[in-house]
């Protein structure tokens, strides 16, 4: 979702589309775990603006004692499922965005318009897809980090919370590198001054290499969290049995 490989714009968007599809499958797996932990399957609608803007506050309020909780806030299990449903909806929009970007990129390759038109369209599409990826990953990590703050261990995803914080740190670094790479690439493409293009082209290349490093670290951290979650779930099943 964050990688920008030297495969051409169309192939890159297809790769990103595949990444979003896999991310959607991961959210489905996480939702299944939340339903198992909740021992229920109700779906409760929460206004999307409350989820997008106040995810942490919503989840913290939901895990408060029922006698102290605002009656407008549903139980913690329903909140988690609603947040995951919201993220799945956002991921489907990202899949659609990547499909449109791939189609438009292919059309540009076939039509061969002036270079400045291709550069402008490529910058707009690349920025939109990259920012959508960052926003979605940030939301997912915020959800996991907030969930691990819950005092009830049975609803937490992992045994070792430090893995979650390492994941957040790796994603923050990858996000910073992505933004720097976007800015450098846009300036390099749109400013027709050779000195400026050379300067920002150099930093675009450096930031891309750094981005790859931190993106790999983020993937590794995600896998560590997933492995710890599976280990915790298996342990609880054995103890429960």
Residue frames as qw, qx, qy, qz and C-alpha x, y, z in Angstrom:
[[0.000, 0.882, 0.471, 0.000, 0.00, 0.00, 0.00],
 [0.214, -0.907, 0.109, 0.345, 2.94, 2.36, 0.60],
 [0.591, -0.221, 0.538, 0.559, 5.46, 0.93, -1.85],
 [0.494, 0.791, -0.038, -0.359, 6.08, 2.72, -5.17],
 [0.732, -0.156, 0.557, 0.360, 7.92, 0.19, -7.31],
 [0.090, 0.534, -0.458, -0.705, 9.52, 0.87, -10.69],
 [0.387, 0.226, 0.884, 0.129, 6.83, -1.00, -12.59],
 [0.066, -0.312, -0.497, -0.807, 4.97, 1.88, -14.23],
 [0.332, -0.135, 0.288, -0.888, 1.98, 3.75, -12.84],
 [0.764, -0.076, -0.313, -0.559, -0.69, 1.26, -13.93],
 [0.727, 0.009, -0.669, 0.154, 1.13, -1.76, -12.46],
 [0.156, 0.152, -0.585, 0.782, 1.80, 0.15, -9.24],
 [0.509, -0.141, 0.136, -0.838, -1.87, 0.96, -8.76],
 [0.830, -0.044, -0.470, -0.296, -2.79, -2.67, -9.40],
 [0.540, 0.080, -0.698, 0.463, -0.27, -3.72, -6.72],
 [0.121, -0.134, 0.434, -0.883, -1.74, -1.17, -4.30],
 [0.703, -0.122, -0.198, -0.672, -5.23, -2.43, -5.12],
 [0.775, -0.031, -0.630, 0.037, -4.11, -5.95, -4.21],
 [0.280, 0.127, -0.617, 0.724, -2.68, -4.56, -0.97],
 [0.409, -0.149, 0.196, -0.879, -5.99, -2.96, -0.04],
 [0.806, -0.085, -0.416, -0.412, -7.83, -6.20, -0.79],
 [0.646, 0.009, -0.679, 0.348, -5.48, -8.10, 1.54],
 [0.006, 0.152, -0.457, 0.876, -5.92, -5.37, 4.16],
 [0.632, -0.168, -0.106, -0.749, -9.69, -5.81, 3.86],
 [0.812, -0.075, -0.574, -0.068, -9.28, -9.55, 4.47],
 [0.406, 0.095, -0.629, 0.656, -7.18, -8.77, 7.56],
 [0.308, -0.188, 0.239, -0.902, -9.90, -6.49, 8.92],
 [0.787, -0.143, -0.348, -0.490, -12.41, -9.30, 8.43],
 [0.702, -0.004, -0.652, 0.286, -10.17, -11.64, 10.43],
 [0.138, 0.124, -0.498, 0.847, -9.84, -9.04, 13.19],
 [0.536, -0.200, -0.030, -0.820, -13.60, -8.48, 13.25],
 [0.809, -0.126, -0.544, -0.185, -14.13, -12.21, 13.65],
 [0.494, 0.020, -0.641, 0.587, -11.78, -12.20, 16.66],
 [0.165, -0.162, 0.282, -0.931, -13.70, -9.26, 18.18],
 [0.715, -0.187, -0.260, -0.621, -16.99, -11.12, 17.75],
 [0.753, -0.077, -0.638, 0.143, -15.54, -14.22, 19.40],
 [0.278, 0.065, -0.546, 0.788, -14.27, -12.16, 22.32],
 [0.360, -0.135, 0.112, -0.916, -17.63, -10.45, 22.61],
 [0.143, 0.184, 0.965, -0.123, -19.59, -13.70, 22.28],
 [0.379, 0.657, 0.468, -0.454, -22.15, -11.88, 20.21],
 [0.438, 0.199, 0.588, 0.650, -22.82, -10.87, 16.64],
 [0.138, 0.872, 0.421, -0.209, -24.89, -7.69, 16.91],
 [0.432, 0.260, 0.206, 0.838, -24.04, -4.86, 14.58],
 [0.132, -0.814, -0.421, 0.377, -24.69, -1.41, 15.94],
 [0.433, 0.672, 0.217, 0.561, -24.62, 1.75, 13.87],
 [0.395, -0.666, -0.140, 0.617, -22.48, 4.64, 15.14],
 [0.357, 0.926, 0.045, -0.114, -22.29, 7.93, 13.21],
 [0.838, 0.290, -0.024, 0.462, -19.14, 7.80, 11.09],
 [0.139, 0.811, -0.189, 0.536, -18.04, 11.27, 12.15],
 [0.651, -0.679, 0.250, -0.228, -17.77, 9.98, 15.74],
 [0.950, -0.081, 0.183, 0.238, -15.53, 7.12, 14.63],
 [0.659, 0.555, 0.019, 0.508, -13.30, 9.08, 12.29],
 [0.070, 0.778, -0.183, 0.598, -12.68, 12.05, 14.57],
 [0.421, -0.592, 0.453, -0.517, -12.90, 10.63, 18.09],
 [0.798, 0.069, -0.594, -0.083, -11.95, 6.97, 17.88],
 [0.380, 0.148, -0.716, 0.566, -9.93, 6.97, 21.10],
 [0.293, -0.137, 0.380, -0.867, -12.52, 8.91, 23.12],
 [0.770, -0.037, -0.252, -0.586, -15.31, 6.67, 21.85],
 [0.762, 0.051, -0.641, 0.076, -13.52, 3.45, 22.79],
 [0.214, 0.153, -0.646, 0.716, -12.37, 4.77, 26.18],
 [0.476, -0.127, 0.201, -0.847, -15.90, 5.89, 27.00],
 [0.811, -0.006, -0.405, -0.422, -17.29, 2.52, 25.92],
 [0.668, 0.037, -0.695, 0.264, -15.04, 0.57, 28.29],
 [0.163, -0.355, 0.450, -0.803, -16.14, 2.62, 31.31],
 [0.118, 0.175, 0.898, -0.385, -18.33, 1.07, 33.99],
 [0.042, -0.484, -0.741, -0.463, -21.91, 0.69, 32.65],
 [0.249, -0.774, -0.525, 0.252, -23.31, 2.71, 35.57],
 [0.244, -0.664, 0.058, 0.705, -20.98, 5.60, 34.70],
 [0.315, 0.056, 0.633, 0.704, -21.15, 5.34, 30.91],
 [0.344, 0.297, -0.050, -0.890, -23.19, 7.79, 28.88],
 [0.659, 0.278, 0.656, -0.243, -26.30, 6.01, 27.65],
 [0.581, 0.736, -0.116, -0.327, -25.58, 7.26, 24.15],
 [0.154, 0.605, -0.775, -0.098, -22.37, 5.17, 24.10],
 [0.930, -0.018, -0.253, -0.267, -22.94, 1.45, 23.35],
 [0.835, -0.465, 0.275, 0.106, -21.00, -1.38, 24.96],
 [0.225, -0.686, 0.570, 0.393, -17.32, -1.88, 24.14],
 [0.528, 0.058, 0.804, 0.268, -17.86, -4.92, 21.91],
 [0.441, 0.758, 0.480, 0.008, -20.33, -3.05, 19.71],
 [0.024, 0.931, -0.189, -0.313, -17.99, -0.08, 19.42],
 [0.376, -0.446, 0.710, 0.395, -15.11, -2.27, 18.24],
 [0.506, 0.342, 0.760, 0.223, -17.25, -4.00, 15.63],
 [0.290, 0.904, 0.290, -0.123, -18.61, -0.64, 14.41],
 [0.137, -0.817, 0.400, 0.391, -15.08, 0.77, 14.10],
 [0.429, -0.175, 0.802, 0.375, -14.00, -2.25, 12.06],
 [0.454, 0.625, 0.631, 0.077, -17.07, -1.95, 9.83],
 [0.118, 0.955, 0.001, -0.273, -16.15, 1.70, 9.29],
 [0.258, -0.619, 0.618, 0.411, -12.58, 0.76, 8.35],
 [0.512, 0.179, 0.799, 0.261, -13.83, -1.89, 5.95],
 [0.369, 0.840, 0.392, -0.068, -15.97, 0.74, 4.24],
 [0.033, -0.897, 0.294, 0.328, -12.95, 3.06, 3.96],
 [0.437, -0.325, 0.757, 0.362, -10.86, 0.21, 2.55],
 [0.531, 0.492, 0.675, 0.143, -13.46, -0.52, -0.14],
 [0.235, 0.953, 0.083, -0.173, -13.33, 3.14, -1.17],
 [0.235, -0.715, 0.559, 0.347, -9.53, 2.86, -1.42],
 [0.556, 0.074, 0.783, 0.270, -9.91, -0.22, -3.63],
 [0.435, 0.779, 0.450, 0.030, -12.23, 1.77, -5.89],
 [0.006, -0.941, 0.194, 0.277, -9.79, 4.69, -5.91],
 [0.399, -0.447, 0.707, 0.375, -6.91, 2.42, -6.97],
 [0.550, 0.372, 0.721, 0.199, -9.04, 0.84, -9.71],
 [0.301, 0.923, 0.228, -0.076, -9.95, 4.29, -11.06],
 [0.174, -0.838, 0.408, 0.318, -6.33, 5.44, -10.85],
 [0.520, -0.163, 0.763, 0.348, -5.12, 2.34, -12.70],
 [0.498, 0.619, 0.594, 0.129, -7.74, 2.86, -15.41],
 [0.144, 0.978, 0.021, -0.152, -6.88, 6.53, -15.80],
 [0.347, -0.658, 0.563, 0.359, -3.16, 5.77, -15.89],
 [0.564, 0.130, 0.751, 0.318, -3.71, 3.19, -18.62],
 [0.387, 0.829, 0.404, 0.020, -5.80, 5.70, -20.58],
 [0.057, -0.929, 0.242, 0.274, -2.99, 8.26, -20.35],
 [0.485, -0.358, 0.702, 0.380, -0.48, 5.69, -21.59],
 [0.512, 0.411, 0.707, 0.263, -2.68, 4.98, -24.60],
 [0.232, 0.926, 0.298, -0.020, -3.67, 8.58, -25.35],
 [0.654, -0.006, 0.042, 0.755, -0.13, 9.99, -24.89],
 [0.006, 0.968, 0.236, 0.087, -1.11, 13.57, -23.94],
 [0.272, 0.775, -0.334, 0.462, 1.50, 16.33, -23.38],
 [0.574, 0.058, -0.667, 0.472, 4.00, 15.54, -20.63],
 [0.079, -0.219, 0.404, -0.885, 2.78, 18.28, -18.29],
 [0.717, -0.213, -0.144, -0.648, -0.76, 16.85, -18.33],
 [0.834, -0.045, -0.548, 0.051, 0.53, 13.38, -17.48],
 [0.372, 0.178, -0.573, 0.708, 2.68, 14.83, -14.68],
 [0.343, -0.257, 0.223, -0.876, -0.19, 16.78, -13.13],
 [0.833, -0.161, -0.256, -0.463, -2.61, 13.84, -13.31],
 [0.753, 0.067, -0.600, 0.263, 0.03, 11.44, -11.95],
 [0.141, 0.240, -0.523, 0.805, 0.78, 13.75, -9.02],
 [0.563, -0.237, 0.089, -0.787, -2.92, 14.07, -8.15],
 [0.892, -0.078, -0.364, -0.255, -3.56, 10.34, -8.37],
 [0.641, 0.160, -0.610, 0.437, -0.37, 9.38, -6.52],
 [0.057, -0.282, 0.451, -0.845, -1.04, 11.87, -3.72],
 [0.701, -0.220, -0.038, -0.677, -4.66, 10.74, -3.32],
 [0.894, -0.031, -0.442, -0.062, -3.78, 7.04, -3.13],
 [0.502, 0.215, -0.588, 0.596, -0.81, 7.58, -0.81],
 [0.218, -0.286, 0.364, -0.859, -2.73, 9.80, 1.61],
 [0.815, -0.186, -0.172, -0.521, -5.66, 7.36, 1.60],
 [0.803, 0.064, -0.559, 0.197, -3.22, 4.55, 2.48],
 [0.256, 0.246, -0.544, 0.760, -1.67, 6.54, 5.31],
 [0.473, -0.288, 0.159, -0.817, -5.04, 7.56, 6.74],
 [0.883, -0.127, -0.310, -0.327, -6.29, 3.99, 6.68],
 [0.711, 0.103, -0.574, 0.393, -3.15, 2.53, 8.27],
 [0.028, 0.307, -0.436, 0.846, -3.14, 5.26, 10.91],
 [0.670, -0.278, -0.003, -0.689, -6.76, 4.51, 11.79],
 [0.895, -0.054, -0.438, -0.061, -6.02, 0.79, 12.09],
 [0.536, 0.162, -0.563, 0.608, -3.00, 1.34, 14.35],
 [0.231, -0.333, 0.285, -0.868, -4.90, 3.86, 16.50],
 [0.818, -0.233, -0.206, -0.485, -7.64, 1.27, 16.92],
 [0.838, -0.003, -0.501, 0.217, -5.17, -1.42, 18.01],
 [0.301, 0.266, -0.481, 0.779, -3.24, 0.89, 20.36],
 [0.436, -0.339, 0.154, -0.819, -6.44, 2.15, 22.01],
 [0.877, -0.185, -0.329, -0.297, -7.76, -1.39, 22.41],
 [0.721, 0.082, -0.553, 0.410, -4.56, -2.48, 24.18],
 [0.008, -0.358, 0.400, -0.844, -5.11, 0.22, 26.82],
 [0.718, -0.392, -0.259, -0.514, -8.23, -1.59, 28.01],
 [0.323, -0.519, 0.673, -0.417, -7.86, -2.86, 31.57],
 [0.884, 0.019, 0.365, -0.292, -9.69, -6.10, 30.69],
 [0.220, -0.475, 0.768, 0.370, -7.09, -8.50, 29.31],
 [0.550, 0.266, 0.791, 0.022, -9.68, -10.72, 27.60],
 [0.481, 0.819, 0.291, -0.117, -10.49, -8.00, 25.04],
 [0.068, -0.798, 0.453, 0.392, -6.89, -7.10, 24.27],
 [0.823, 0.502, -0.205, -0.168, -5.37, -8.51, 21.09],
 [0.641, 0.455, -0.532, 0.314, -1.84, -9.23, 22.31],
 [0.770, -0.504, -0.284, 0.270, 0.07, -10.27, 25.40],
 [0.559, -0.253, 0.030, 0.789, 3.05, -8.00, 24.74],
 [0.185, 0.915, 0.309, -0.179, 1.86, -4.41, 24.33],
 [0.281, -0.661, 0.363, 0.594, 5.35, -3.26, 23.39],
 [0.422, 0.156, 0.736, 0.505, 4.85, -4.90, 19.98],
 [0.189, 0.822, 0.530, 0.083, 1.92, -2.55, 19.35],
 [0.152, -0.922, 0.043, 0.355, 3.96, 0.51, 20.28],
 [0.421, -0.331, 0.600, 0.594, 6.79, -0.63, 17.99],
 [0.364, 0.499, 0.705, 0.348, 4.23, -0.93, 15.21],
 [0.050, 0.947, 0.298, -0.109, 3.01, 2.61, 15.82],
 [0.309, -0.748, 0.309, 0.499, 6.59, 3.95, 15.83],
 [0.448, -0.037, 0.706, 0.548, 7.44, 2.16, 12.57],
 [0.278, 0.698, 0.619, 0.231, 4.29, 3.45, 10.88],
 [0.095, -0.941, -0.101, 0.310, 4.99, 7.02, 12.02],
 [0.344, -0.538, 0.502, 0.583, 8.43, 6.88, 10.43],
 [0.380, 0.248, 0.765, 0.456, 7.06, 5.33, 7.23],
 [0.152, 0.858, 0.489, -0.029, 4.37, 8.03, 7.09],
 [0.178, -0.851, 0.144, 0.474, 6.95, 10.80, 7.43],
 [0.360, -0.271, 0.678, 0.581, 9.07, 9.31, 4.65],
 [0.336, 0.526, 0.740, 0.249, 5.99, 8.96, 2.45],
 [0.067, 0.939, 0.269, -0.202, 5.07, 12.63, 2.86],
 [0.253, -0.706, 0.390, 0.533, 8.65, 13.76, 2.18],
 [0.398, 0.005, 0.778, 0.486, 8.82, 11.55, -0.90],
 [0.283, 0.729, 0.619, 0.076, 5.50, 12.90, -2.18],
 [0.025, -0.937, -0.035, 0.348, 6.57, 16.52, -1.78],
 [0.310, -0.533, 0.574, 0.539, 9.94, 15.94, -3.44],
 [0.402, 0.225, 0.805, 0.375, 8.38, 13.98, -6.31],
 [0.231, 0.842, 0.484, -0.062, 5.70, 16.62, -6.94],
 [0.080, -0.885, 0.178, 0.422, 8.22, 19.47, -7.00],
 [0.394, -0.317, 0.709, 0.491, 10.55, 17.45, -9.22],
 [0.381, 0.411, 0.776, 0.288, 7.76, 16.82, -11.73],
 [0.145, 0.863, 0.483, 0.022, 6.04, 20.20, -11.79],
 [0.153, -0.902, 0.132, 0.383, 8.85, 22.78, -11.44],
 [0.819, 0.515, 0.103, 0.231, 10.62, 23.12, -14.84],
 [0.004, 0.907, -0.406, 0.108, 13.94, 24.31, -13.41],
 [0.801, 0.269, -0.520, 0.126, 16.86, 21.92, -13.83],
 [0.158, 0.400, -0.654, 0.622, 18.57, 22.89, -10.55],
 [0.588, -0.214, 0.361, -0.691, 15.36, 22.45, -8.57],
 [0.923, 0.111, -0.204, -0.307, 14.60, 19.16, -10.30],
 [0.616, 0.353, -0.638, 0.297, 18.08, 17.83, -9.57],
 [0.101, -0.357, 0.612, -0.698, 17.89, 18.83, -5.90],
 [0.689, -0.088, 0.339, -0.635, 14.42, 17.45, -5.20],
 [0.860, 0.253, -0.385, -0.218, 14.98, 14.45, -7.47],
 [0.382, 0.366, -0.753, 0.391, 17.96, 13.46, -5.32],
 [0.276, -0.175, 0.639, -0.696, 15.95, 13.76, -2.09],
 [0.818, 0.079, -0.045, -0.568, 13.02, 11.92, -3.68],
 [0.752, 0.269, -0.602, 0.009, 15.33, 8.98, -4.38],
 [0.171, 0.278, -0.749, 0.577, 16.80, 9.05, -0.85],
 [0.502, -0.100, 0.410, -0.755, 13.37, 9.33, 0.79],
 [0.847, 0.130, -0.291, -0.425, 12.07, 6.44, -1.33],
 [0.584, 0.243, -0.738, 0.237, 14.90, 4.17, -0.16],
 [0.069, -0.172, 0.657, -0.731, 14.24, 5.20, 3.46],
 [0.687, -0.013, 0.061, -0.724, 10.52, 4.65, 2.93],
 [0.791, 0.143, -0.567, -0.179, 11.17, 1.09, 1.75],
 [0.329, 0.201, -0.779, 0.495, 13.17, 0.40, 4.91],
 [0.272, -0.037, 0.537, -0.798, 10.47, 1.70, 7.25],
 [0.746, 0.076, -0.203, -0.630, 7.67, 0.12, 5.20],
 [0.679, 0.126, -0.722, 0.039, 9.36, -3.27, 5.60],
 [0.117, 0.107, -0.718, 0.677, 9.73, -2.57, 9.34],
 [0.528, -0.017, 0.191, -0.827, 6.02, -1.74, 9.51],
 [0.802, 0.089, -0.457, -0.373, 5.07, -4.98, 7.76],
 [0.502, 0.143, -0.781, 0.343, 7.37, -6.90, 10.11],
 [0.132, -0.085, 0.567, -0.809, 5.79, -5.19, 13.15],
 [0.699, 0.010, -0.085, -0.710, 2.28, -5.94, 11.88],
 [0.761, 0.105, -0.630, -0.114, 3.26, -9.59, 11.52],
 [0.263, 0.142, -0.757, 0.581, 4.70, -9.66, 15.06],
 [0.417, -0.049, 0.342, -0.840, 1.43, -8.24, 16.43],
 [0.791, 0.079, -0.311, -0.520, -0.56, -10.81, 14.46],
 [0.623, 0.149, -0.751, 0.160, 1.62, -13.67, 15.68],
 [0.030, 0.098, -0.678, 0.728, 1.30, -12.53, 19.31],
 [0.595, -0.008, 0.089, -0.798, -2.47, -12.20, 18.87],
 [0.799, 0.089, -0.522, -0.283, -2.71, -15.77, 17.53],
 [0.430, 0.147, -0.778, 0.434, -0.57, -17.00, 20.42],
 [0.237, -0.081, 0.490, -0.835, -2.79, -15.23, 22.96],
 [0.730, 0.033, -0.135, -0.670, -5.95, -16.61, 21.38],
 [0.733, 0.116, -0.669, -0.042, -4.60, -20.18, 21.30],
 [0.220, 0.144, -0.737, 0.623, -3.50, -19.89, 24.94],
 [0.435, -0.046, 0.319, -0.841, -6.91, -18.64, 26.04],
 [0.790, 0.065, -0.372, -0.482, -8.62, -21.46, 24.15],
 [0.596, 0.118, -0.763, 0.221, -6.45, -24.07, 25.90],
 [0.013, 0.076, -0.633, 0.770, -7.05, -22.51, 29.31],
 [0.579, -0.003, 0.070, -0.812, -10.75, -22.25, 28.60],
 [0.788, 0.071, -0.539, -0.289, -10.85, -25.86, 27.54]]
